[in-house]
Amino acid sequence: MRWLGVILILAGSWFAAPAPVMAQDDARALGKAPFLLSADKMIYENQLGQVTAIGNVEISSGGRVLLADSVNYNQRDGVVTASGNLTMMEPGGEVIFAEHLELSDDLTSGFIESIRILLTDKSRFAANSAQRHNTNRLEMRKAVYSPCELCKENPDRAPLWQLKAVRVIHDRREHDIEYHHAVLEIYGVPIAYTPYFRHADPLTPRKSGFLAPSFGSSSELGSTIKLPYFWAISRERDLTFAPIFTSEGETVLTGEYRALTALGSYEGEASLTYTDKRNDNNDRLDDKEIRGHIDARGRFDIDQTWNWGFALARSTDDTYLSRYDFSGDDTLTSSLFTEGLRGRHYMSASAYTFQGLDVDDDPGATPIVAPLLDYEISLRPGRLPGRLDFDASAVSLYRSDGFDSRRLSADGRWQIPYAAPAGDIYSLTAGLGLDLYHLNDFVEGGQAVNGANNNGFEARFRPTLALDWRFPFIRREGTVRQVIEPVVQMILTPYGGNPKEIPNEDSRSLEFDDTNLFSLNRFPGHDRVESGPRANLGLKAAAYGASGGYTALTVGQVFRVKDDDTFAQQTGLEDHRSDYVMALTVSPSPFFDLTNRLRLDRNTFSLRRNEIYFSIGPADLRFNTSYVSLERAQTVDELGAREELYNFLRWKIDERWIATAESRRDLSGGGSQIRSAASIQYLDECIGFGLTIERNFTRDRDVEPSTSLNFRFLLQNLG
């Protein structure tokens, strides 16, 4: 019969055993032991002060549980001796196996023979013996460590890699594992020796130390190696320093800093190098120069309503980021902002600076935006039907070489919805807007003439009256729900809403498609508005399945009483009758998704713009492609035609292998490749590596077409 409830505990515990074995005074004395004990059979020797437990012994102390075949507890010495199928479970989740041990009565210090340890991440230690000094420090002799799983068919076979050492010290308080006279073995074959080695405890998420290096080869930089070092400054801050060394003699210092504060967080990356100057043909010059960049951002709470933040992005020159493969951006934006949201009120104040990275960018003509103020409110007045919306904004733009402008805008809208008995839906919108400009040195085209100081104020009123009509027809057929909805918008605004005395700062790019077919004003900013009476006509149709699949179609056109020369040529909106726009989405299941956006010539129905986004396959094998074709870019600069195809394939071969491939190709003219890349990654509990090959076919001054090969390899838990 198994004795249950046989308890040794610090405060007022009693030893439960057969009555003739011991007296009540002896039980009180034994009750001072700091653990709970149960077993099939127990023997107490009063004169020696020893308790012997035999059969399914279980001891619990301070969150630790020891299982054994037999245990001897010496009450006088406070020593627990155990043997036979020993298993000790630690509070942190680790499991210790051993043949024999002698520990203190709180199981925190002592000697262990033939120890094996299974950590919570499934990595393992094994040693001939171990000395446990306290709960945080364990010293092992002739020890082996490996995170690799053993071969199921041949468990006696050596793991893929393991570390053997004469002496290993595991310091849980410092989150360190130290190896003295360590040998790295691959499948049991020694390949490297070091008299001392240290790495972070795999149980801790943050610890200073070297991370896995990455290796590469580039036709521009030669062979490269990146050696990152992670510095855990505190629980809230860390720094990763990762210098890049190249066989061309260039060294690039890079770093990333991250920090959490009581009110928010901030982070940033930066790099710096001192290298040879190069001309636009990528020829080395005799002089040296410093090149680098910074990219930082942060956001912080002020109170429950307000927060503030910043973004800082700068580079020493136009091609630095591309040459060292930090970024492919063509514009760097820096900002400082604060914003608040309370109920239906939204307020923000911000400032922006820009750095253009194209060869034709003129820093003197690039504006500094300071400040940009916005305010929005949406009200539902109790005595009036519908909703009242009010927006106000102010912006000031400065240039070192060009004109300056300041704008103050206010917009109010009253929208009244109505559902008719027949099921058709009406929405009446009445709005009034005011724009006030103050300009310096501005003439049509944005250039001052002979240094003339053309200062002045310009004002513009923008009344709007619009009626929106929709009549949705819904039908169910089996598990499919069908919806057909004709839409008509009638909009009245006066002509002459865009005088030439007002510059166009924020509405220079416009794309006419299904997303803005039913917009009251298709320009993205404030400086340009649609004017004159017009009608937006369209049809929406969709079918929805019970399983979540759907198909949706939108088609429409814009009609005007007169042509509007505000729109640039080839935008599809410059005539009294616009081009046709259409969007079709087919997504019958999570494994298939197709979206096609078209713009067809109003007269010939020829393609003016064609966008196709397509993806197919399950999450483990997904292919994505996008195709864009436009007759002319939709900007006032009237750039050339564009036709481009992008393909991307991601194949999760199994739980450990992932392969990707991508391609970007320019199909206009004779057609040429822009970029190609392929990669393969492997990651398991033991090792990880990644291989990427990339070819860039474009040239930008000192950045020539290049091929790069990058390789990264790591031994799990060693960095």
N, C-alpha and C positions, 0 to 999 in steps of 0.2 A: 504494500500500500504506500502511495506517494504522500509524504508529509507536506501539506499545503498550509500556508499561513505561518510558517516558521520564519520569523522576522527578526532581524537584527537592525535596529535603527537608533539614531542619536538620541531623540527626545522621548523618554518614557516607553521604550519598546520592551517587549517580553519575548523570551525564547520559548517557543511552543514545541514540546517534545513529550514522550511518555513520562508520566508523573514520577515513577521511581527513579528516573535517571538523574535528576538534579533538583536542588531546592530552590525556593523562591528567591533567596538572597543571591544565589549564583546566577539566576536569570536576570536579576537587575544589573549585576556587574557585566554580564555578557551583552546586555542591551545597550551598552555604550558604543558598540561597533557601528560605524557610519555606513552600513549597507543593509539591503534586504537579501535574505538567503532562503532558497527552497531547494529541496532535493527528495529523492525517493527514500533515502535513509540517512540519519544523522547520529553521530556518536559524540558525546561531550565528556572530556576527561577533566574533572574538576581540579585535581592537583596540578596538572600541567597547564591548565587554562587553554585547552585546545578544543576546537570543534572540527570534526571530520565529516564531510558531506560526500555521499556516494550515490551515483546514478542520477542522470538528468539534472545536474546541478545548475542552478541559475542564481547569479548574484547581480544586484542592481545597486549602483551608487553614483549619485550626481549625474544622472542621465546616461551612464555607461551600463552596459549589460554584458556579463561574462557567462558563457556557457561552457561546461566541461563535464568530463566523466567523473572526476573526483577533485575535491578541494579540501585543503587543510588550512584552518584559520587559527593562528597563534595570537590569542588575545593579549598576552603580555608584550610581545614584540610588535604587534600590529602588522603582521605579515600574512599575506594570502599566498599560498602555494597551490598551483593548479596543474593538472596534466590530463592528457587524453582528449583528443578532438576539441581543442580549445578554439573558441570563437568569441571575440570581444567586439561589440558594436559601440562606436564612439558617438557622442552627441552630434557631431558634424556630419555623420553619415558614413564615415570610413569603417571598414570591417578588417579586423586583425585576426589572423589565423596563426597558431603556434602549436608546438609539441609540449613545451613546459614553460612555466613562468613563475616568478616570485615578485609580487607587487605589494605596495602599501595597501592598507585596508580601504583607502579611497580610490584604489586602482589607478593612481596617477604617476607613480614612480616605481622603478624596480628593474628586474632583469627578465628578458624574454629570449628563449632559444628557438631556432629554426622558424623565424618570423616571416610571415607573408602578409602584405597589406593591399587591400583593394580600395582605391580612392573613389570618390563620388563620380569622377569623370571616367571611370572604368580603367584608368591606368593602374599599374601594379608595382609594388616593391617586393623583393625577396632578399633575405639576409641570413647568414649563419646565426647571428645573435644581435641583440639590440639592448641598449641601456636607455630606459625611460627616466629622464630627470624630473619632469613635471608634465603638466598637460600640454605644454607648448614645444618641448624640445625632446626629440628622439634621435639617438645616435646609433647607427647600424654599422656592423662590421662585415666585410666581404659581401657587399650588397649589389643588387641588380635592379635597374629601373627600366620600364618600357610601357608606353601606352598602347602598344600593338596587341591586337587579339591573337590568340594562339590558333594554329591551324586545327580545324575540327577533325580532319582525317588523320592528322599526325600531331597530337598535342605535345609530343616530346621534341618536335622540331623547334629550333631557335626562331624567335620572332624576326620580323623584317629588320628592326634595329633595336638595340638595347644599350644601356650604359652600365658598365661594370666599374666598381670602385672599391678600393681597400677600405675606405671609410666614408660614410654618408651621414650628413647632419640635416635633419628636417626641422627647421625653426618655424613653427606656425605663427608665432607672434610677429616675426619679421617677414613672413611669407617668403622664405628663402629655402632652397635646397642646395647644399654644398657637397661637392664631390672632391675627394682627395685621391690622387693617382687614379684618374678615370680613363677608361678605354671605351671607344665607340665601336660597336660591332654591327656588321650588316650580315644577317643570316648566320650569325655565329662567328664570322670572320673579322678579326680586329683590323680596323682601317685607320684609327687615329688615337693618339694618346695625349693627355694633358695632365700636368701635376696638380692643377686646380681648376675647377669649373663650377659655375653657379648659375642657376636659373630660377625663375619665379615659381613659387608654389602653384601648380595648376588649379588649386582650389580657390585662388584669389583672382578677382577680375582685373585688378590693376596693380602693377608692380613695375618699377623702373628696370630697364634692361634693353639689350639689343633685340630688335625684331628681325624677321627673316629678310635677308638681302634679296635684291632683284638684279638680274644681269641682262644686258642687252647689247645689240649691235645695230648701228645705223650707218648708212652711207654718208651721212652728214657729220656725225659726231664720233664715228668709230665705235670701238667697244666701250661699253659703259657698265658701271656697277653703282648701285644705290645701297647705302648702308644706313638704315634708320635706327635711331636710338630713342626709346620712349622713356620720358622722365615723368613719373607720377609725383608731381610737386606736393599735392595734397589731395584730399578726397574730392575737392571741387575744381582743381586745376591740373593740367598736364601739358607737356610740351614734347613734340616729336621732332627731333633734329635728324635730317636725312640728306647728307651730302651726296652729290653725284660726281663720280670721277670718270673721265673719258680718256681714251688712248690718244686723242688729239691734243692733250695737254690742258684741256679746259676742266675746271672744277666749279661746280654750281652748288652753292650752299642753299639748302631749302629747309623750311621749318613750318610747323603747324602748332598753334597755341589755342587751347580751349579752356574756358572758365565758366563756372556757374556761380551766380551771386544770389543773394536773398531775394532779389527782385527780377532776375532774368538771366541771360547768358550772352556771351560773346565769344567769337572765334575768328581766327585769321590764318592765312597762309602767306608766306613771303619767300623770296629767293633772291640771290645775289651772285654775280660772277664778275671776274676781272679778266677780260679776254681781248684778243686782237680786234681792231676795227676792221670792218669789211665794207666794200662799196656795194652798189646795187647789183653788180655782177658776181657777188660773193667772193671777190678777190681779197686776200689778206692785205692789210696796210701796215705800215711801220708802227703806228700808234696803238696804244692800249685804251680801253674804255671800260667803265663800270656799267653793267646792265643788270636789270632786276625787275621785280614786280611785287605788288602787295594786293591781297584780296581779303578783306576783313568785313565782318558784319556782326551786329548785336541788336538785341531787343530787350527792353526793361519796362517793368510796370512802375507807374508813379502812384496810382491808387486804383480803385475799382473802375474808374472811368477812363483814365488817361494812361497811355504808355508812350515810350519814345524809343527810337532806334537809329541806327546808322548803317551805311554801307560804304566801304572805301575800296576802290579798284583803280589801280594805276600801274602803268608800265613805263620803263625808261624810254622805250621806242616802239615803233609800229610792229616790228616783226619778232620781237623777243619771245613772246608767248608761243608763237607758232614754231619757231626754231627749236625750242627746248620742250615742245609738246606739253605745255601747261594748259593751253586753251586754244579754241578755234574761234573765239568771239571777234567780231569786227568793231564793236563799240564797248568801252568800259564805262560804267555808270557809277558815280559816287553820290550818296545822298545822306541827308540828315532830316529826320522827321519826328513829329509827335502827332498822335491821333487820339480821339476820345469817342466813346460810344455810350450813350445813356438813353434808354428808352428808344424813341423814334428819332433821336438827334444823333448826327454824326459830324465830327469836326476834325480837320487835319491841317497841319502846317508843315511844309517841307521845302527843301532846297536841293538842287541837283547840279552836278557838273558832269561833263562827258569828255571822253578821250576817244576820238576816232582812230581806227587802226588801218584804214584803207589808204592807199597811196595818194588819192586825190583829196583826202580830208584836209580842211584848212582850219587849224586851231583858232585862228583869229575870228573866223566866221561861226565857230561853234559857240552857242550861247551858254551863259551861266544863268540858271533859273533860281532866283532867290528874291522873295519867297513865292511859294505856291500855296494858296489858302483855299480850302474847300469847306463848305457847310451844306448839309442836307437834312431835311426834315420831312416826314410824311405824317399827315394828320387825317383823322376821320371825324370831322365835326359832327356833333350830335344833331344840330338843327338843319344841316345841309346834307343832301344825298351825296354819295360818292366819296372821293378821297381828294385831299389837297396835298400837293407836293411842291416843295420849294427848294431850289438849289442856288447857291451863291459861290462864286469863286473869284480869286484875284491872283494875278501872276505878273512877275516882272522879269524881263530877260535883258541881260547885258552882254555885249560883245566888245572885244578889244579892237576888232577891225570890222566895222559894219554898223548897222542901225540898232538902236535899243527900242524896246517896246514895253508898255505896261497896259494890262487889261483888267477891267472890272466887269463881271457878268453877274446877272441875276435872272433866274427863270422861275416862273410860277405856272403850275398846271392844275386844272380842276378836271377830274375824270369821273364821269357818271355812267355806271353800267346799268343795263336793263335787259331782262330776259322776257321775251314776248310769249304769249300763251301758245303760239305755234311751235316754240322751241328755238327760234332764232334768237341770237344774242347781239345786242347793240352796246356800243361804248362811245360816248361823246366826250371829246377832250377839247378844252379851251385853254390856251396858254398864252403867256406874254413874257417876252424876254427882252433884256436890255444889255447891250455891250457898250462899254466906254473905253476908248483907247487913248493913250498918250504916247506919241512917237517922237523919236529923235533921229534925224538924218535918214529918213525913209522916203524913197520914191518907188514907183512901180518897178518891180523886178528886184527890189531889195538893195539897190546900190545908190549911194549918194553921188551927186554930180558936182565935180569941181570943188569938193569939200564943203558944199552948201549945207547950212544948218537948218534942215527942214523939220522944225518942231511944230507940234500941233496936236489938237484933240480931234477925235472922230467918235461919233456916236451912232448906234444902230438900234432900232426897235424891231422886235420880231414877234408879231402876233401870229397865232396859229389856231385854226379851228379844224378839227378832224372828227370824222364819223367812221367807226369801225363796225362792220356787219359780218356775222358768221352764222352759218346754219349747219350744225353737225347732224349728220344722219348716221345712226348706229343700228347695226344688225348683228344678231348672233346666229351662227350656223354651226351646230355641233359644239366643238370646243374652241372655235375661232370667233373672235369679236372683230367686226369690220366697222371702220369709221371713215366717212367721207365728209369733208368740210370745205365748202367754198368760202372764200374770204374776200371782202371788198373794203378798201379803205379810201375815203374821199378826204382830201387834205386841201385846205385853203390857206395860203400864205401870200403876202404881197411880193411883187417883183422887185428887183433891185436890192436884194438882201446882201449882196457882196460887192460893195464899192471898191474900186481899185486903190483907194487910199488906206484900206485896211490890209495889213500884211497877213500872209498865210504861214503861221508858225506850227500849228498842231494838226492840220488837216491835209497834209501833203500826200498822204497815201490813202487810197480808197480801193477796196475790192467789192464789187457788186456780185453777191451770191444769195443763196437762200437764207442765210443767217440775218441779212438786213433787208430782205425783200419787203417786209411789213414794218419798216422803221419810219418814224415821222421825219427823221433827219439822218441820212446815211453817212454823213461826214463824221469821222471819229472824234473831232475836237470842237472847239468853239469858233474858230476863225472863219470857217466857211459853213454856210447853211443852204439848204435847198429852198428855192423860192418859186413862187407861182402856183396856180392850181394844178393838182395832179391826182392820179388815182393809182393805187396799188391793187392789182387783181391777181388772185392765185387760187390754187386748189391744193388741199391737203388730203391725203388718203393713207390709211394704215390698216393693217390686219395683225391682231395680237393672238397668239396661241396660249393655251392653258399652261404649257410648260415654260413659258417665258420668252419664246421666240417671237419675232415680229418682223414685219416689212413695212416701210414707210416711204411715201413719195410726196414731194413738194414741187410744184411748178407754178411759175407766175411771170408777170410782166408789169412794167410801170408805164403809164400814159400821162403825157403833159399837154397842156394847151399850147405851149410854145416850146421851142428848143431852149436849152439852158447851157450857155457857154461857160458856166462855172465849172462844169466837169471837163476834165481833160479828154482829148480825143482818144478813142479806143477803150474808154472805160465802160462803154455799153449804156451810158446814161445821158450822153450829150444830146441825143435827138429827142423829138417829142414822143417817140415810141422807143422804149428801151429794148435791149436784147432780152431773150428768154433765159431765165435761170431755172435750173432743175436740180433736185437732190434726191437720190434713191439710196435707201439703206435696206439691206437684206441680212437679217441675222436670225436664221431659223433655230440655231442652237449655240451653245458656248463654243463650239468647234468651228464655226464659220461666221465671218463678218465681212460684209462688203458695203462700202459707201462710195458713191459716184456723184460728184458735183460737176455740172455742166453749165456753160454759158454759150448760147447759140446766137448767131447773127440774126438780127431782127428781120432781114430781108431774104438771105440765102440759106439760113439754118446751118451754116458752116460753123465748125467748132471755133470759138474764140478763147475758151478756157475749159480745161478738162482736168479734173483731179480724181484719182482713184486711190482708195485706201482699202487694202484687202489683207485679211489674215485667215489662216486655216490651220486646223490641227488642234490636238489637245495641249494642255499646258506643258507636257513633257516633250512635245515635238511641234513647235509653232513656227509657221512661216508668215512673215509680214512683208508686204510690198506697198510702195506708194509711187504714184506716177502723177507728175504735174506738167501740164502743157498750157502755155498762155501765149497769145499772139503778140502782145506787148505788155510790159510790166505796168502795173496800175499806179504810176507815180507821175508827178509833173515833169520829172527828168526824162520821161519816155525812153527808158532803157530798152535794149533789144529783146527779141523774143527769147523764151526760155522753155526748154523741154528736158525734164530730168526724171530719172528712174532710180529708186532706192529699194534694195532688197535686204532683208535680214532674216536669218534662220537661227533658231535656238533649239538645240537637241539635248534634253536631259537623258543621257543614255541609260543611267541607272542612278542609284542614290549617291554615287561617288563621282561619276563622270558627267561633264557638261561641255558641249561643243557649240561654238557660234561661228557664223560667217556673215559678212555684210559687204555690200557693194553699192557705190553711188556713181552714176554715169550721166554725163551730159549728152542728150540725144539731139541737140540742135546742131545745125550745120552738118559737118562730117561726123560728129559724135566723138566723144573722147571720155576716157575713164577719169573720174575725179579722185576716188578713194576705194581701196579694197582692203579687207582685213579678215583674219580668221584666228580663232583661239580655241584652245582646249584646256580644261581645268580638271584636276583630280583632287579630292579631299576625302580623307577618312579619319579614323581615330588615331592614326599612326603618322601619316605623312600628308603633305599637300604640295601640289606644284601647278603652275600655269605657264602656258606657252602661247605667245601672241605674235603674229607676223602681220605687218601693215605696210601698205604701199600708198603714198600720196603722190599724185601726178601733177599737182599744181605748183606754180612758181610765184613767189612774191619777193622780188629783189634778192636779199641775201638768203632767202629760204628756197632751196631748189627742190625739185622732185626727189624723193628719197624712199628708201626701203629700210624698215626697222624690224628687229627681232628682239623680243623681250622674254625673259625666262625668270621665274620665281620658284624657289623650292624651300620647303620648311619641314622640320621635324617637329611634330606637334609637342607643345608645352616647353620647347627649348627656345622660343623666341618668335 
